[in-house]
């Protein structure tokens, strides 16, 4: 069985929900405390044994390429100030993995973004991590949980989570039969169904381990919802030819692609930091007291 060595991270989207900030800054480069969102996602991949990161990018995402590249001019400035620790930190970022970048020349959806990386992935299994979803699990990274299942069965694995019934229209939804320890064989997939259409409340989240057969399936996938090639539709076509598994990922998921999720992630990560948590907690309590006071006065 071939090792899962490569990960595809699609980052070509415009991030319109965060305009005007994303007019000049990729949403994946927005900071969570002192590291950009994309750094945490790459860390998860690297800590799961991934050696090569393939970014499917766009012309407005140059900042991501620069972030994972060497920066000799900055190192020179830091060296003059004797900041060896900072220089080492910058070099560690560049050396986390082998980084490869390919342009998605048309915004035709997640399925098209994955297909764009086909020649770079080649004939081997690979991971997909969406660039705005963070999975916090210090014991076992989110994508590693799926990689282990791939090694067990040798088939594609989709990361999932349970969502309220009223939220099913926000996600790709799968239904399946449990085979062992919460691992399901998928029997159906549907992209953003209505409450009435949804076969379950098991939602696909931004983590996948896929066999290279998915590329042929995506090539055969017609334009779907939103005028895009949906990855969920491609996986539904792949399922006609081979088994696909699903597993609820253990850990805390942060969807930083929306404003509330981004704010929640900042607070969560701040409260995890020894150098920040006490002051941040104090700030939250004081703000809560102020809001309570204002509410009483208004009533």
C-alpha positions in Angstrom: 0.0 0.0 0.0 1.4 3.4 -1.0 2.1 5.9 1.7 0.0 9.1 2.0 2.8 11.6 1.4 1.0 14.6 -0.3 -1.7 17.0 0.7 -3.7 19.3 -1.5 -4.9 22.5 0.1 -7.2 24.6 -2.1 -6.7 28.3 -1.4 -7.9 30.0 -4.6 -11.2 31.5 -3.2 -11.7 35.2 -2.9 -12.8 35.3 0.7 -15.7 37.7 0.0 -17.2 37.2 3.5 -14.2 39.1 4.9 -14.2 42.1 2.5 -12.6 44.6 2.6 -9.8 42.9 4.5 -9.5 40.2 1.9 -9.2 42.7 -1.0 -5.4 42.6 -0.4 -4.9 39.9 2.1 -5.8 36.2 1.5 -8.3 35.0 4.0 -5.9 32.1 4.8 -3.3 34.6 5.9 -5.5 36.3 8.4 -3.9 35.9 11.8 -4.9 33.7 14.7 -2.9 35.5 17.4 0.5 35.5 15.8 0.3 32.9 13.1 -1.9 32.9 10.0 -4.8 30.4 9.7 -3.0 28.5 6.9 0.0 27.8 9.2 -2.2 25.8 11.6 -3.5 23.7 8.7 0.0 23.0 7.3 1.1 22.0 10.8 -1.7 19.5 11.1 -0.7 18.0 7.7 3.0 17.8 8.6 2.3 16.4 12.1 0.3 13.7 10.3 3.3 12.5 8.2 2.6 14.6 5.1 5.8 15.5 3.2 4.6 17.6 0.2 2.0 20.4 0.4 0.3 21.3 -2.9 -1.4 24.6 -2.7 -4.1 25.2 -5.4 -3.9 28.9 -5.6 -4.9 32.0 -7.5 -3.3 35.2 -8.8 -4.3 37.1 -5.6 -2.7 34.6 -3.2 1.0 35.4 -3.6 1.3 36.2 0.1 0.9 32.5 0.9 3.8 31.6 -1.4 5.9 34.3 0.3 5.0 33.1 3.8 6.4 29.6 3.2 9.4 30.8 1.3 12.8 32.0 2.6 13.1 35.7 3.4 16.9 36.4 3.4 16.4 40.2 3.6 14.4 39.9 6.8 16.8 37.4 8.2 19.6 39.9 7.6 17.8 42.6 9.5 17.1 40.2 12.4 20.7 39.0 12.4 22.0 42.6 12.9 19.7 42.9 15.9 20.9 39.6 17.3 17.5 38.0 17.0 18.6 34.4 16.4 15.5 32.9 17.8 13.3 34.7 15.4 15.6 33.7 12.5 15.3 30.0 13.5 11.5 30.4 13.7 11.3 31.7 10.1 13.5 29.0 8.8 11.4 26.3 10.5 8.3 27.6 8.7 10.1 27.3 5.3 11.4 23.9 6.1 8.1 22.4 7.4 7.5 20.5 4.1 8.1 20.7 0.4 5.8 23.4 -0.9 4.4 23.3 -4.4 2.0 25.9 -5.9 -0.3 25.5 -8.9 -2.9 28.0 -10.2 -6.6 27.3 -10.5 -7.1 29.5 -13.5 -10.9 29.4 -13.2 -13.0 29.5 -10.1 -15.0 26.3 -10.9 -15.4 24.8 -7.4 -13.7 22.5 -4.9 -13.9 19.5 -7.2 -12.2 21.5 -10.0 -9.5 22.7 -7.5 -8.7 19.1 -6.5 -8.6 18.1 -10.2 -6.2 20.9 -10.9 -3.6 19.1 -8.7 -3.9 15.8 -10.5 -0.6 15.9 -12.3 1.2 16.9 -9.1 -0.4 14.2 -7.0 0.1 11.4 -9.6 -1.0 7.8 -9.0 -0.9 7.8 -5.2 -3.3 8.5 -2.3 -3.4 12.0 -1.0 -5.0 14.2 1.6 -7.2 17.2 1.1 -7.4 19.9 3.8 -9.6 23.0 3.3 -7.8 26.2 3.9 -10.3 27.8 6.3 -11.1 24.9 8.7 -8.9 24.2 11.7 -9.1 20.9 13.7 -7.7 21.1 17.2 -6.6 17.8 18.6 -3.2 17.6 20.4 -3.3 13.8 20.7 -4.1 12.9 17.1 -4.3 15.5 14.3 -7.6 15.5 12.3 -6.2 14.3 9.0 -4.1 11.7 10.7 -7.3 10.1 12.0 -8.4 9.6 8.4 -4.9 8.5 7.1 -4.9 5.7 9.7 -8.3 4.5 8.4 -7.0 4.6 4.8 -4.1 2.3 5.9 -6.6 0.0 7.4 -8.9 -0.3 4.4 -7.0 1.1 1.4 -10.0 3.2 0.3 -11.0 6.9 0.4 -12.1 8.3 3.7 -14.1 11.4 4.3 -14.1 13.4 7.6 -17.5 14.1 9.0 -19.4 15.5 12.0 -23.0 15.6 13.2 -24.9 18.8 12.7 -28.3 20.0 13.7 -31.0 19.1 11.2 -31.7 22.7 10.4 -28.1 23.2 9.3 -27.9 20.3 6.7 -28.3 22.7 3.8 -24.9 24.3 4.7 -22.9 21.1 4.1 -22.4 18.1 1.9 -24.3 15.3 3.7 -23.6 11.6 3.7 -25.5 8.5 4.9 -23.9 5.2 5.6 -23.7 1.9 7.5 -21.4 1.6 10.5 -18.8 -1.2 10.1 -16.5 -0.7 13.0 -15.8 1.8 15.8 -17.8 4.7 14.2 -16.4 4.1 10.7 -19.1 4.0 8.1 -19.3 2.7 4.6 -21.0 5.6 2.6 -24.2 4.7 0.9 -25.1 8.2 -0.4 -23.8 11.7 -0.7 -25.6 14.9 -1.5 -24.3 18.5 -1.7 -26.2 21.0 0.5 -29.6 19.3 0.5 -32.8 20.8 1.9 -33.9 19.4 5.3 -36.4 17.2 3.4 -33.8 15.9 1.0 -31.1 15.2 3.6 -30.5 11.4 4.1 -28.9 12.1 7.6 -27.4 14.8 9.7 -23.8 13.6 9.1 -22.0 16.5 7.4 -18.8 16.5 5.4 -16.1 18.7 6.8 -12.9 19.9 5.2 -10.7 16.8 5.6 -10.4 13.9 3.1 -8.0 11.1 2.2 -8.6 10.1 -1.4 -7.4 7.5 -3.8 -6.2 8.8 -7.2 -9.2 7.2 -8.8 -11.1 10.4 -7.7 -9.5 12.3 -10.6 -11.2 10.2 -13.2 -14.5 10.5 -11.3 -14.1 14.3 -11.2 -13.4 14.4 -14.9 -16.7 12.7 -15.5 -18.6 15.0 -13.0 -20.9 17.5 -14.6 -21.3 21.1 -13.4 -23.4 21.0 -10.3 -24.8 23.3 -7.6 -23.7 26.9 -8.0 -22.3 26.3 -11.5 -19.3 24.5 -10.0 -17.8 21.1 -10.1 -18.6 19.9 -6.6 -16.2 17.5 -4.9 -19.2 15.8 -3.2 -20.6 15.1 -6.6 -17.3 13.6 -7.7 -17.1 11.4 -4.6 -20.7 10.2 -5.3 -19.5 9.1 -8.8 -16.4 7.5 -7.3 -18.6 5.6 -4.9 -20.2 3.9 -7.9 -16.9 2.2 -8.5 -15.3 1.7 -5.1 -16.1 1.8 -1.4 -15.7 5.1 0.4 -15.6 5.4 4.2 -16.6 8.2 6.6 -15.5 8.9 10.1 -16.5 11.6 12.5 -13.3 13.5 13.3 -12.4 13.9 17.0 -11.3 17.4 18.0 -12.5 21.0 18.1 -13.4 22.3 14.7 -13.1 26.0 13.9 -14.7 27.3 10.6 -12.7 30.4 10.2 -14.3 31.1 6.8 -17.1 33.0 8.6 -16.7 36.0 11.0 -18.2 34.4 14.0 -16.2 31.2 13.6 -13.0 33.3 13.1 -13.7 35.3 16.3 -14.4 32.1 18.2 -11.1 30.6 17.0 -9.1 33.7 18.2 -10.6 33.4 21.6 -10.1 29.7 21.9 -6.4 29.9 20.8 -5.8 32.9 23.1 -7.2 31.0 26.1 -4.8 28.2 25.3 -1.8 30.5 25.5 0.0 30.7 28.9 1.2 34.2 28.0 -2.3 35.4 27.2 -5.0 33.3 28.8 -5.3 35.2 32.2 -5.5 38.6 30.6 -7.9 37.5 27.9 -10.2 35.8 30.4 -10.1 38.9 32.5 -11.0 41.0 29.5 -13.9 38.7 28.6 -15.3 38.9 32.2 -15.1 42.7 32.2 -16.8 43.0 28.8 -19.6 40.6 30.0 -20.1 42.7 33.1 -20.3 45.9 31.0 -22.9 44.3 28.7 -25.0 43.1 31.7 -24.9 46.6 33.2 -25.9 48.1 29.9 -28.7 45.6 29.5 -30.1 46.4 33.0 -30.0 50.1 32.3 -31.8 49.8 29.0 -34.6 47.8 30.6 
